[in-house]
Amino acid sequence: MTYTRENFIQYLNDIRKSLKEEPQKWENTSLEDFLEAMVAHTGAIQQMYINTNQNINADEHNWKVFADILEGAAIYE
């Protein structure tokens, strides 16, 4: 799948809806907790890509990396 800005916008809408409709699936529901987890997950994301055999360089900015960071921030401890 090619990740575009439009895909990213849809993804943001989807995760916002998820938080609203299924907050029990989220570890970090406050903005402060979410941002703290986002910082931590951003630091660890390259290792996640290595561990899951994804050929992605987190230092190369693309929409998938941004989406993965936000997804991880929702549950990262």
DRENMI-832661 format. One record per atom (N, C-alpha, C): residue number from 1; chain; atom name; x, y, z. Coordinates in Angstrom, 3 decimals. Layout:
<recs>
- num,cadena,atomo,c1,c2,c3
- NUM,A,CA,X,Y,Z
...
</recs>
This chain:
<recs>
- num,cadena,atomo,c1,c2,c3
- 1,A,N,0.845,-1.184,0.000
- 1,A,CA,0.000,0.000,0.000
- 1,A,C,0.887,1.243,0.000
- 2,A,N,0.543,2.190,-0.810
- 2,A,CA,1.222,3.476,-0.826
- 2,A,C,0.533,4.393,0.181
- 3,A,N,1.325,4.989,1.036
- 3,A,CA,0.775,5.891,2.036
- 3,A,C,0.878,7.317,1.523
- 4,A,N,-0.245,7.999,1.556
- 4,A,CA,-0.316,9.378,1.086
- 4,A,C,-0.833,10.270,2.213
- 5,A,N,-0.781,11.528,1.970
- 5,A,CA,-1.334,12.481,2.935
- 5,A,C,-2.815,12.222,3.145
- 6,A,N,-3.525,11.894,2.071
- 6,A,CA,-4.954,11.618,2.169
- 6,A,C,-5.219,10.377,3.032
- 7,A,N,-4.373,9.316,2.858
- 7,A,CA,-4.502,8.132,3.715
- 7,A,C,-4.277,8.505,5.176
- 8,A,N,-3.293,9.363,5.402
- 8,A,CA,-2.965,9.768,6.756
- 8,A,C,-4.119,10.535,7.397
- 9,A,N,-4.739,11.408,6.643
- 9,A,CA,-5.891,12.160,7.147
- 9,A,C,-7.018,11.201,7.528
- 10,A,N,-7.280,10.226,6.679
- 10,A,CA,-8.314,9.240,6.989
- 10,A,C,-7.935,8.449,8.240
- 11,A,N,-6.670,8.091,8.340
- 11,A,CA,-6.195,7.363,9.515
- 11,A,C,-6.420,8.183,10.785
- 12,A,N,-6.099,9.467,10.752
- 12,A,CA,-6.326,10.322,11.915
- 12,A,C,-7.799,10.346,12.299
- 13,A,N,-8.667,10.444,11.316
- 13,A,CA,-10.106,10.408,11.595
- 13,A,C,-10.516,9.068,12.205
- 14,A,N,-9.929,7.989,11.716
- 14,A,CA,-10.248,6.651,12.231
- 14,A,C,-9.811,6.484,13.684
- 15,A,N,-8.600,6.959,14.022
- 15,A,CA,-8.161,6.773,15.404
- 15,A,C,-8.927,7.693,16.356
- 16,A,N,-9.310,8.862,15.884
- 16,A,CA,-10.138,9.753,16.701
- 16,A,C,-11.475,9.088,17.009
- 17,A,N,-12.055,8.454,15.986
- 17,A,CA,-13.319,7.736,16.157
- 17,A,C,-13.137,6.565,17.119
- 18,A,N,-12.021,5.852,16.997
- 18,A,CA,-11.734,4.732,17.885
- 18,A,C,-11.668,5.185,19.343
- 19,A,N,-10.987,6.282,19.604
- 19,A,CA,-10.889,6.796,20.964
- 19,A,C,-12.265,7.156,21.512
- 20,A,N,-13.078,7.757,20.686
- 20,A,CA,-14.408,8.186,21.117
- 20,A,C,-15.325,6.990,21.381
- 21,A,N,-15.277,5.994,20.485
- 21,A,CA,-16.221,4.883,20.562
- 21,A,C,-15.718,3.691,21.370
- 22,A,N,-14.389,3.529,21.481
- 22,A,CA,-13.820,2.372,22.180
- 22,A,C,-12.630,2.770,23.058
- 23,A,N,-12.837,3.677,23.998
- 23,A,CA,-11.712,4.153,24.807
- 23,A,C,-11.054,3.036,25.624
- 24,A,N,-11.764,1.962,25.889
- 24,A,CA,-11.191,0.857,26.655
- 24,A,C,-10.054,0.169,25.908
- 25,A,N,-9.950,0.370,24.604
- 25,A,CA,-8.869,-0.214,23.812
- 25,A,C,-7.593,0.634,23.861
- 26,A,N,-7.688,1.807,24.453
- 26,A,CA,-6.568,2.737,24.497
- 26,A,C,-5.919,2.706,25.870
- 27,A,N,-4.619,2.666,25.900
- 27,A,CA,-3.862,2.760,27.150
- 27,A,C,-3.728,4.225,27.569
- 28,A,N,-3.609,5.120,26.590
- 28,A,CA,-3.303,6.533,26.853
- 28,A,C,-4.417,7.417,26.309
- 29,A,N,-5.377,7.736,27.170
- 29,A,CA,-6.538,8.492,26.709
- 29,A,C,-6.449,9.987,26.980
- 30,A,N,-5.540,10.411,27.854
- 30,A,CA,-5.371,11.856,28.049
- 30,A,C,-4.310,12.348,27.061
- 31,A,N,-4.392,13.599,26.711
- 31,A,CA,-3.418,14.167,25.783
- 31,A,C,-2.007,14.077,26.363
- 32,A,N,-1.856,14.341,27.636
- 32,A,CA,-0.534,14.273,28.262
- 32,A,C,0.053,12.858,28.161
- 33,A,N,-0.744,11.854,28.499
- 33,A,CA,-0.267,10.467,28.418
- 33,A,C,0.014,10.064,26.974
- 34,A,N,-0.847,10.488,26.069
- 34,A,CA,-0.676,10.161,24.651
- 34,A,C,0.628,10.747,24.110
- 35,A,N,0.881,12.005,24.416
- 35,A,CA,2.099,12.651,23.930
- 35,A,C,3.347,12.043,24.564
- 36,A,N,3.276,11.691,25.837
- 36,A,CA,4.403,11.037,26.490
- 36,A,C,4.708,9.702,25.809
- 37,A,N,3.670,8.936,25.522
- 37,A,CA,3.844,7.654,24.834
- 37,A,C,4.327,7.863,23.404
- 38,A,N,3.883,8.915,22.769
- 38,A,CA,4.309,9.205,21.402
- 38,A,C,5.810,9.480,21.363
- 39,A,N,6.303,10.221,22.331
- 39,A,CA,7.742,10.485,22.429
- 39,A,C,8.505,9.170,22.597
- 40,A,N,8.054,8.336,23.524
- 40,A,CA,8.732,7.066,23.783
- 40,A,C,8.672,6.136,22.574
- 41,A,N,7.510,6.048,21.953
- 41,A,CA,7.353,5.147,20.803
- 41,A,C,8.170,5.632,19.607
- 42,A,N,8.269,6.935,19.431
- 42,A,CA,9.081,7.477,18.343
- 42,A,C,10.540,7.068,18.522
- 43,A,N,11.008,7.051,19.756
- 43,A,CA,12.377,6.634,20.017
- 43,A,C,12.615,5.153,19.768
- 44,A,N,11.570,4.346,19.891
- 44,A,CA,11.702,2.892,19.764
- 44,A,C,11.224,2.338,18.426
- 45,A,N,10.684,3.182,17.569
- 45,A,CA,10.010,2.670,16.371
- 45,A,C,10.946,1.949,15.406
- 46,A,N,12.200,2.393,15.289
- 46,A,CA,13.111,1.707,14.370
- 46,A,C,13.322,0.261,14.811
- 47,A,N,13.449,0.045,16.104
- 47,A,CA,13.619,-1.324,16.602
- 47,A,C,12.365,-2.163,16.330
- 48,A,N,11.181,-1.546,16.414
- 48,A,CA,9.956,-2.267,16.080
- 48,A,C,9.995,-2.731,14.628
- 49,A,N,10.432,-1.852,13.730
- 49,A,CA,10.523,-2.222,12.314
- 49,A,C,11.521,-3.366,12.119
- 50,A,N,12.633,-3.322,12.825
- 50,A,CA,13.627,-4.396,12.723
- 50,A,C,13.037,-5.706,13.245
- 51,A,N,12.395,-5.647,14.407
- 51,A,CA,11.828,-6.848,15.025
- 51,A,C,10.724,-7.484,14.198
- 52,A,N,10.023,-6.685,13.411
- 52,A,CA,8.906,-7.201,12.609
- 52,A,C,9.284,-7.355,11.138
- 53,A,N,10.587,-7.323,10.874
- 53,A,CA,11.105,-7.533,9.511
- 53,A,C,10.482,-6.606,8.472
- 54,A,N,10.292,-5.358,8.866
- 54,A,CA,9.801,-4.356,7.923
- 54,A,C,10.995,-3.532,7.447
- 55,A,N,11.150,-3.418,6.169
- 55,A,CA,12.271,-2.686,5.590
- 55,A,C,11.923,-1.199,5.521
- 56,A,N,11.844,-0.575,6.687
- 56,A,CA,11.483,0.838,6.788
- 56,A,C,12.561,1.546,7.598
- 57,A,N,13.031,2.664,7.086
- 57,A,CA,13.976,3.499,7.805
- 57,A,C,13.178,4.628,8.451
- 58,A,N,13.072,4.595,9.768
- 58,A,CA,12.279,5.588,10.486
- 58,A,C,12.828,7.001,10.354
- 59,A,N,14.076,7.126,9.909
- 59,A,CA,14.647,8.451,9.710
- 59,A,C,14.259,9.062,8.373
- 60,A,N,13.663,8.271,7.499
- 60,A,CA,13.134,8.787,6.236
- 60,A,C,11.659,9.078,6.448
- 61,A,N,11.301,10.319,6.390
- 61,A,CA,9.945,10.740,6.693
- 61,A,C,8.980,10.274,5.612
- 62,A,N,7.953,9.580,6.061
- 62,A,CA,6.871,9.211,5.158
- 62,A,C,5.595,9.061,5.973
- 63,A,N,4.488,9.032,5.308
- 63,A,CA,3.194,9.011,5.988
- 63,A,C,2.989,7.747,6.809
- 64,A,N,3.564,6.620,6.406
- 64,A,CA,3.422,5.391,7.183
- 64,A,C,4.112,5.522,8.535
- 65,A,N,5.285,6.117,8.554
- 65,A,CA,5.984,6.306,9.821
- 65,A,C,5.142,7.174,10.751
- 66,A,N,4.575,8.247,10.250
- 66,A,CA,3.739,9.105,11.083
- 66,A,C,2.546,8.332,11.628
- 67,A,N,1.895,7.566,10.793
- 67,A,CA,0.747,6.771,11.236
- 67,A,C,1.164,5.741,12.279
- 68,A,N,2.297,5.086,12.076
- 68,A,CA,2.772,4.099,13.039
- 68,A,C,3.105,4.738,14.381
- 69,A,N,3.638,5.929,14.354
- 69,A,CA,3.944,6.645,15.597
- 69,A,C,2.654,6.936,16.358
- 70,A,N,1.648,7.417,15.673
- 70,A,CA,0.379,7.723,16.344
- 70,A,C,-0.297,6.464,16.855
- 71,A,N,-0.265,5.400,16.055
- 71,A,CA,-0.866,4.144,16.481
- 71,A,C,-0.180,3.633,17.755
- 72,A,N,1.122,3.676,17.739
- 72,A,CA,1.877,3.220,18.906
- 72,A,C,1.632,4.078,20.123
- 73,A,N,1.461,5.367,19.928
- 73,A,CA,1.227,6.267,21.056
- 73,A,C,-0.084,5.950,21.775
- 74,A,N,-1.027,5.366,21.081
- 74,A,CA,-2.300,5.022,21.701
- 74,A,C,-2.150,3.893,22.723
- 75,A,N,-1.133,3.040,22.560
- 75,A,CA,-1.022,1.862,23.424
- 75,A,C,0.334,1.694,24.079
- 76,A,N,1.323,2.484,23.676
- 76,A,CA,2.702,2.323,24.154
- 76,A,C,2.780,2.604,25.649
- 77,A,N,3.479,1.748,26.376
- 77,A,CA,3.612,1.955,27.834
- 77,A,C,5.019,2.338,28.189
</recs>
